Amino acid sequence: MSRCLVSLMILTWPCFTNAQEPSPQDRLAFDVASVKQNRSGFPPEGDMPKSNFPLGPGAVYSPNGGFFSAVNQPLSIYIQFAYKLMANQMQFLLPQLPAWVTEERFDIQARAQGNPTKDQMRLMMRSLLADRFKLAIHNETRQVPVFALVLAKPGQIGPKLRPHPNDSSCQTGPQTATAGDSAPAPPASVPDDFPELCGGLFRMPASAPGRSRWAARNVALGLIAGAMATLGELGRPVLDETGLSGTFDFSMEWAPDLTGPNPPGGDGQVVAVFHGGDPQLPGLTFQEALKMQLGLKLESKKGPVETIVLDHVEHPSEN
């Protein structure tokens, strides 16, 4: 399964706590909707996957008069959008899905009355997926191996993790966005290497080739924890057990560890050393960066994880 199906959509935060469907009389729905299979293939030959606003589980959104447009996206992305799923939940759902759900691509165009919020759009997409794809899912809480995200030193956070200033200007979408706009390009940086947009986790330019840098403004620690399973290629969910409340700005940069990762919380030798901005020298491993830049660390344990269980899905009905 391609990891990019999850990582491309890490554009922010909390999950709905209940994936059960509302009763029919309470369901929100688009007034009109078109679902078409896209057989153009993958770029550069095929259509570039795009949407008129980000389809991740986050707040980045400009109300656009009830218009939804997405091109050449797999059904798995529409499910992630509709149910506001973080990477922690997607890693349990993806193995349950038939291959066509991640391999085949669909264009969806839909309209609703008024000027719905992003979460209202999600509920409308749930209704559309149930009607056209006969999608049915439910929640289960399971005890599974996890990593707990905790403070490396009690009462202390790192230099690249800071409480979001209450007086800071913060927008969650381009003010000039229109119904036909594609998803926003990677946001420009504001001072201290944080993204201009708030409410989302964004890939930012790194200091040297081969390194990764991700950053966010005005997000809860649950966002950071939820994304780490994918960003750090950890292979298990990450739960926020820092005890920190409120919202934060953060920026984190690391380099792949070519010799293999140290176990979380272990005392193994450091296999890479940070050398400032010198592109000829290696950078921090993911776990070293987590500790030195954010003041956090991972501890291995078992814990409760809300998982999404697939009950039914089938190819879409004709428009």
One Martini backbone bead per residue (centre of mass of N, CA, C, O) as a GRO file, in nm:
protein
  319
    1MET     BB    1   0.095   0.036   0.023
    2SER     BB    2   0.074   0.363  -0.017
    3ARG     BB    3   0.181   0.616   0.189
    4CYS     BB    4   0.068   0.877   0.038
    5LEU     BB    5  -0.237   0.841   0.102
    6VAL     BB    6  -0.181   0.969   0.383
    7SER     BB    7   0.045   1.198   0.389
    8LEU     BB    8  -0.095   1.407   0.191
    9MET     BB    9  -0.344   1.452   0.425
   10ILE     BB   10  -0.186   1.624   0.646
   11LEU     BB   11  -0.438   1.880   0.740
   12THR     BB   12  -0.506   1.784   1.055
   13TRP     BB   13  -0.726   1.722   1.305
   14PRO     BB   14  -0.970   1.600   1.469
   15CYS     BB   15  -1.176   1.338   1.542
   16PHE     BB   16  -1.433   1.167   1.515
   17THR     BB   17  -1.576   0.966   1.775
   18ASN     BB   18  -1.813   0.878   1.558
   19ALA     BB   19  -1.891   0.662   1.274
   20GLN     BB   20  -2.174   0.673   1.296
   21GLU     BB   21  -2.468   0.710   1.152
   22PRO     BB   22  -2.708   0.907   1.097
   23SER     BB   23  -3.010   0.964   1.069
   24PRO     BB   24  -3.189   1.036   0.792
   25GLN     BB   25  -3.317   1.309   0.911
   26ASP     BB   26  -3.006   1.415   0.998
   27ARG     BB   27  -2.892   1.432   0.723
   28LEU     BB   28  -2.656   1.558   0.526
   29ALA     BB   29  -2.682   1.700   0.183
   30PHE     BB   30  -2.650   1.725  -0.129
   31ASP     BB   31  -2.827   1.843  -0.396
   32VAL     BB   32  -2.584   1.784  -0.596
   33ALA     BB   33  -2.417   1.502  -0.776
   34SER     BB   34  -2.097   1.385  -0.913
   35VAL     BB   35  -1.981   1.052  -1.023
   36LYS     BB   36  -1.654   0.973  -1.165
   37GLN     BB   37  -1.448   0.790  -1.337
   38ASN     BB   38  -1.088   0.806  -1.356
   39ARG     BB   39  -0.879   0.708  -1.656
   40SER     BB   40  -0.602   0.882  -1.694
   41GLY     BB   41  -0.420   0.839  -1.455
   42PHE     BB   42  -0.105   0.926  -1.386
   43PRO     BB   43   0.113   1.136  -1.339
   44PRO     BB   44   0.168   1.308  -1.630
   45GLU     BB   45  -0.066   1.180  -1.802
   46GLY     BB   46  -0.262   1.246  -1.595
   47ASP     BB   47  -0.443   1.381  -1.375
   48MET     BB   48  -0.427   1.607  -1.130
   49PRO     BB   49  -0.459   1.592  -0.813
   50LYS     BB   50  -0.752   1.766  -0.678
   51SER     BB   51  -0.887   2.050  -0.486
   52ASN     BB   52  -1.075   2.326  -0.348
   53PHE     BB   53  -0.985   2.175  -0.082
   54PRO     BB   54  -0.867   2.027   0.175
   55LEU     BB   55  -0.901   1.658   0.269
   56GLY     BB   56  -0.830   1.665   0.542
   57PRO     BB   57  -0.861   1.670   0.914
   58GLY     BB   58  -0.898   1.996   0.889
   59ALA     BB   59  -0.919   2.370   0.896
   60VAL     BB   60  -0.851   2.415   0.602
   61TYR     BB   61  -1.071   2.683   0.493
   62SER     BB   62  -1.300   2.827   0.245
   63PRO     BB   63  -1.583   2.945   0.205
   64ASN     BB   64  -1.784   2.859  -0.124
   65GLY     BB   65  -2.104   2.805  -0.153
   66GLY     BB   66  -2.119   2.472  -0.161
   67PHE     BB   67  -1.853   2.370  -0.311
   68PHE     BB   68  -1.744   2.058  -0.464
   69SER     BB   69  -1.401   1.960  -0.574
   70ALA     BB   70  -1.265   1.655  -0.728
   71VAL     BB   71  -0.961   1.504  -0.874
   72ASN     BB   72  -0.819   1.203  -0.899
   73GLN     BB   73  -0.936   1.031  -0.649
   74PRO     BB   74  -0.948   0.820  -0.407
   75LEU     BB   75  -1.171   0.687  -0.194
   76SER     BB   76  -0.992   0.706   0.062
   77ILE     BB   77  -0.992   1.019   0.068
   78TYR     BB   78  -1.298   1.061   0.103
   79ILE     BB   79  -1.310   0.909   0.371
   80GLN     BB   80  -1.112   1.081   0.529
   81PHE     BB   81  -1.278   1.337   0.504
   82ALA     BB   82  -1.563   1.250   0.613
   83TYR     BB   83  -1.416   1.119   0.899
   84LYS     BB   84  -1.165   1.266   1.006
   85LEU     BB   85  -0.890   1.111   0.955
   86MET     BB   86  -0.618   0.988   1.087
   87ALA     BB   87  -0.337   0.806   1.056
   88ASN     BB   88  -0.404   0.612   1.290
   89GLN     BB   89  -0.673   0.516   1.142
   90MET     BB   90  -0.581   0.450   0.850
   91GLN     BB   91  -0.390   0.205   0.920
   92PHE     BB   92  -0.650   0.022   0.983
   93LEU     BB   93  -0.827   0.060   0.722
   94LEU     BB   94  -0.663  -0.006   0.461
   95PRO     BB   95  -0.645  -0.330   0.487
   96GLN     BB   96  -0.973  -0.359   0.444
   97LEU     BB   97  -0.958  -0.264   0.159
   98PRO     BB   98  -1.010  -0.276  -0.143
   99ALA     BB   99  -0.803  -0.214  -0.401
  100TRP     BB  100  -0.988  -0.005  -0.560
  101VAL     BB  101  -1.000   0.222  -0.335
  102THR     BB  102  -0.679   0.303  -0.401
  103GLU     BB  103  -0.657   0.276  -0.729
  104GLU     BB  104  -0.902   0.411  -0.802
  105ARG     BB  105  -1.053   0.694  -0.968
  106PHE     BB  106  -1.228   1.010  -0.874
  107ASP     BB  107  -1.489   1.237  -0.958
  108ILE     BB  108  -1.621   1.516  -0.759
  109GLN     BB  109  -1.934   1.694  -0.783
  110ALA     BB  110  -2.080   1.948  -0.561
  111ARG     BB  111  -2.389   2.084  -0.407
  112ALA     BB  112  -2.495   2.343  -0.174
  113GLN     BB  113  -2.658   2.520   0.033
  114GLY     BB  114  -2.517   2.797   0.107
  115ASN     BB  115  -2.233   2.810   0.369
  116PRO     BB  116  -2.068   2.567   0.454
  117THR     BB  117  -1.880   2.396   0.643
  118LYS     BB  118  -1.647   2.159   0.662
  119ASP     BB  119  -1.806   1.964   0.849
  120GLN     BB  120  -2.061   1.968   0.673
  121MET     BB  121  -1.923   1.851   0.425
  122ARG     BB  122  -1.856   1.582   0.552
  123LEU     BB  123  -2.151   1.489   0.599
  124MET     BB  124  -2.224   1.496   0.299
  125MET     BB  125  -2.012   1.284   0.214
  126ARG     BB  126  -2.128   1.053   0.372
  127SER     BB  127  -2.393   1.041   0.216
  128LEU     BB  128  -2.269   0.994  -0.063
  129LEU     BB  129  -2.115   0.728   0.004
  130ALA     BB  130  -2.369   0.571   0.086
  131ASP     BB  131  -2.525   0.603  -0.186
  132ARG     BB  132  -2.292   0.531  -0.412
  133PHE     BB  133  -2.097   0.310  -0.227
  134LYS     BB  134  -2.224   0.172   0.026
  135LEU     BB  135  -2.106   0.289   0.283
  136ALA     BB  136  -1.990   0.108   0.586
  137ILE     BB  137  -1.918   0.200   0.928
  138HIS     BB  138  -1.728   0.143   1.238
  139ASN     BB  139  -1.650   0.142   1.578
  140GLU     BB  140  -1.343   0.049   1.762
  141THR     BB  141  -1.186  -0.044   2.065
  142ARG     BB  142  -0.831  -0.106   2.099
  143GLN     BB  143  -0.565  -0.300   2.218
  144VAL     BB  144  -0.245  -0.168   2.131
  145PRO     BB  145   0.041  -0.097   2.004
  146VAL     BB  146   0.220   0.194   2.119
  147PHE     BB  147   0.297   0.541   2.133
  148ALA     BB  148   0.398   0.768   2.373
  149LEU     BB  149   0.363   1.111   2.409
  150VAL     BB  150   0.622   1.287   2.581
  151LEU     BB  151   0.808   1.440   2.800
  152ALA     BB  152   1.148   1.456   2.836
  153LYS     BB  153   1.093   1.698   3.043
  154PRO     BB  154   0.957   1.815   3.305
  155GLY     BB  155   0.802   2.117   3.215
  156GLN     BB  156   0.943   2.089   2.915
  157ILE     BB  157   1.010   2.248   2.611
  158GLY     BB  158   1.104   2.314   2.304
  159PRO     BB  159   1.212   2.557   2.068
  160LYS     BB  160   0.980   2.435   1.838
  161LEU     BB  161   0.772   2.468   2.086
  162ARG     BB  162   0.471   2.669   2.115
  163PRO     BB  163   0.252   2.864   2.226
  164HIS     BB  164  -0.010   3.013   2.099
  165PRO     BB  165  -0.068   3.327   2.033
  166ASN     BB  166  -0.347   3.517   2.101
  167ASP     BB  167  -0.241   3.781   1.914
  168SER     BB  168  -0.234   3.613   1.657
  169SER     BB  169  -0.255   3.598   1.337
  170CYS     BB  170  -0.514   3.367   1.186
  171GLN     BB  171  -0.549   3.169   0.902
  172THR     BB  172  -0.737   2.890   0.719
  173GLY     BB  173  -0.742   3.065   0.444
  174PRO     BB  174  -0.771   3.207   0.160
  175GLN     BB  175  -0.933   3.509   0.109
  176THR     BB  176  -0.955   3.452  -0.228
  177ALA     BB  177  -1.121   3.215  -0.244
  178THR     BB  178  -1.276   2.989  -0.468
  179ALA     BB  179  -1.461   2.739  -0.604
  180GLY     BB  180  -1.214   2.680  -0.831
  181ASP     BB  181  -0.999   2.624  -0.648
  182SER     BB  182  -0.728   2.489  -0.555
  183ALA     BB  183  -0.526   2.368  -0.357
  184PRO     BB  184  -0.303   2.491  -0.162
  185ALA     BB  185  -0.005   2.584  -0.142
  186PRO     BB  186   0.262   2.593   0.014
  187PRO     BB  187   0.326   2.774   0.275
  188ALA     BB  188   0.445   3.040   0.394
  189SER     BB  189   0.667   3.190   0.597
  190VAL     BB  190   0.717   3.289   0.908
  191PRO     BB  191   0.861   3.371   1.159
  192ASP     BB  192   1.037   3.083   1.273
  193ASP     BB  193   0.928   2.864   1.052
  194PHE     BB  194   0.626   2.915   1.016
  195PRO     BB  195   0.330   2.901   0.893
  196GLU     BB  196   0.084   3.105   0.774
  197LEU     BB  197  -0.110   2.895   0.820
  198CYS     BB  198  -0.372   2.759   1.007
  199GLY     BB  199  -0.470   2.426   1.118
  200GLY     BB  200  -0.206   2.286   0.988
  201LEU     BB  201  -0.001   2.039   0.831
  202PHE     BB  202   0.321   2.120   0.681
  203ARG     BB  203   0.527   2.116   0.422
  204MET     BB  204   0.859   2.235   0.429
  205PRO     BB  205   1.139   2.380   0.372
  206ALA     BB  206   1.450   2.267   0.385
  207SER     BB  207   1.798   2.305   0.463
  208ALA     BB  208   1.831   2.025   0.302
  209PRO     BB  209   1.882   1.771   0.125
  210GLY     BB  210   1.687   1.490   0.248
  211ARG     BB  211   1.500   1.652   0.422
  212SER     BB  212   1.249   1.707   0.675
  213ARG     BB  213   0.972   1.954   0.702
  214TRP     BB  214   0.740   2.032   0.964
  215ALA     BB  215   0.445   2.247   1.020
  216ALA     BB  216   0.264   2.460   1.266
  217ARG     BB  217  -0.045   2.640   1.360
  218ASN     BB  218  -0.278   2.618   1.588
  219VAL     BB  219  -0.240   2.329   1.745
  220ALA     BB  220  -0.279   2.033   1.874
  221LEU     BB  221  -0.112   1.760   2.000
  222GLY     BB  222  -0.286   1.551   1.845
  223LEU     BB  223  -0.173   1.611   1.567
  224ILE     BB  224   0.118   1.528   1.610
  225ALA     BB  225   0.063   1.241   1.704
  226GLY     BB  226  -0.118   1.144   1.459
  227ALA     BB  227   0.129   1.192   1.240
  228MET     BB  228   0.385   1.019   1.329
  229ALA     BB  229   0.345   0.739   1.205
  230THR     BB  230   0.412   0.857   0.920
  231LEU     BB  231   0.658   1.049   0.942
  232GLY     BB  232   0.834   0.817   1.117
  233GLU     BB  233   0.776   0.525   1.045
  234LEU     BB  234   0.660   0.344   1.311
  235GLY     BB  235   0.402   0.121   1.290
  236ARG     BB  236   0.233   0.294   1.506
  237PRO     BB  237   0.059   0.448   1.717
  238VAL     BB  238   0.006   0.786   1.857
  239LEU     BB  239  -0.018   0.917   2.188
  240ASP     BB  240  -0.126   1.179   2.382
  241GLU     BB  241   0.082   1.226   2.702
  242THR     BB  242   0.172   1.530   2.793
  243GLY     BB  243  -0.061   1.733   2.925
  244LEU     BB  244  -0.112   1.938   2.703
  245SER     BB  245  -0.275   2.237   2.645
  246GLY     BB  246  -0.399   2.367   2.381
  247THR     BB  247  -0.212   2.556   2.146
  248PHE     BB  248   0.039   2.521   1.874
  249ASP     BB  249   0.367   2.576   1.763
  250PHE     BB  250   0.560   2.408   1.497
  251SER     BB  251   0.902   2.276   1.417
  252MET     BB  252   1.040   2.001   1.208
  253GLU     BB  253   1.366   1.845   1.152
  254TRP     BB  254   1.488   1.570   0.939
  255ALA     BB  255   1.666   1.260   0.881
  256PRO     BB  256   1.736   0.982   0.755
  257ASP     BB  257   1.809   0.657   0.884
  258LEU     BB  258   2.034   0.441   0.727
  259THR     BB  259   2.091   0.234   0.995
  260GLY     BB  260   1.855   0.263   1.171
  261PRO     BB  261   1.654   0.272   1.436
  262ASN     BB  262   1.601   0.362   1.739
  263PRO     BB  263   1.453   0.287   2.011
  264PRO     BB  264   1.218   0.401   2.194
  265GLY     BB  265   1.384   0.510   2.483
  266GLY     BB  266   1.657   0.430   2.422
  267ASP     BB  267   2.038   0.370   2.450
  268GLY     BB  268   2.142   0.404   2.186
  269GLN     BB  269   2.326   0.501   1.949
  270VAL     BB  270   2.414   0.765   1.775
  271VAL     BB  271   2.368   0.790   1.406
  272ALA     BB  272   2.321   1.109   1.412
  273VAL     BB  273   2.431   1.447   1.341
  274PHE     BB  274   2.398   1.777   1.395
  275HIS     BB  275   2.514   2.044   1.137
  276GLY     BB  276   2.313   2.237   1.082
  277GLY     BB  277   2.326   2.366   0.735
  278ASP     BB  278   2.501   2.138   0.626
  279PRO     BB  279   2.451   1.949   0.330
  280GLN     BB  280   2.700   1.732   0.381
  281LEU     BB  281   2.550   1.664   0.647
  282PRO     BB  282   2.383   1.516   0.872
  283GLY     BB  283   2.091   1.471   1.044
  284LEU     BB  284   1.844   1.422   1.231
  285THR     BB  285   1.660   1.214   1.360
  286PHE     BB  286   1.344   1.186   1.444
  287GLN     BB  287   1.392   1.139   1.758
  288GLU     BB  288   1.598   1.363   1.798
  289ALA     BB  289   1.421   1.599   1.702
  290LEU     BB  290   1.193   1.561   1.902
  291LYS     BB  291   1.373   1.624   2.151
  292MET     BB  292   1.541   1.890   2.066
  293GLN     BB  293   1.294   2.065   1.938
  294LEU     BB  294   1.024   1.968   2.128
  295GLY     BB  295   1.066   1.795   2.401
  296LEU     BB  296   1.014   1.493   2.301
  297LYS     BB  297   0.887   1.149   2.338
  298LEU     BB  298   0.892   0.788   2.309
  299GLU     BB  299   0.672   0.527   2.437
  300SER     BB  300   0.628   0.198   2.493
  301LYS     BB  301   0.294   0.046   2.455
  302LYS     BB  302  -0.034  -0.003   2.561
  303GLY     BB  303  -0.348   0.103   2.394
  304PRO     BB  304  -0.621   0.290   2.313
  305VAL     BB  305  -0.783   0.251   1.987
  306GLU     BB  306  -0.963   0.402   1.744
  307THR     BB  307  -1.130   0.208   1.511
  308ILE     BB  308  -1.201   0.136   1.170
  309VAL     BB  309  -1.477  -0.050   1.036
  310LEU     BB  310  -1.556  -0.240   0.767
  311ASP     BB  311  -1.871  -0.339   0.619
  312HIS     BB  312  -1.913  -0.167   0.333
  313VAL     BB  313  -1.843  -0.177  -0.033
  314GLU     BB  314  -1.899  -0.021  -0.362
  315HIS     BB  315  -1.949   0.055  -0.654
  316PRO     BB  316  -2.074   0.307  -0.812
  317SER     BB  317  -2.332   0.467  -0.904
  318GLU     BB  318  -2.499   0.616  -1.125
  319ASN     BB  319  -2.597   0.945  -1.206
   0.00000   0.00000   0.00000
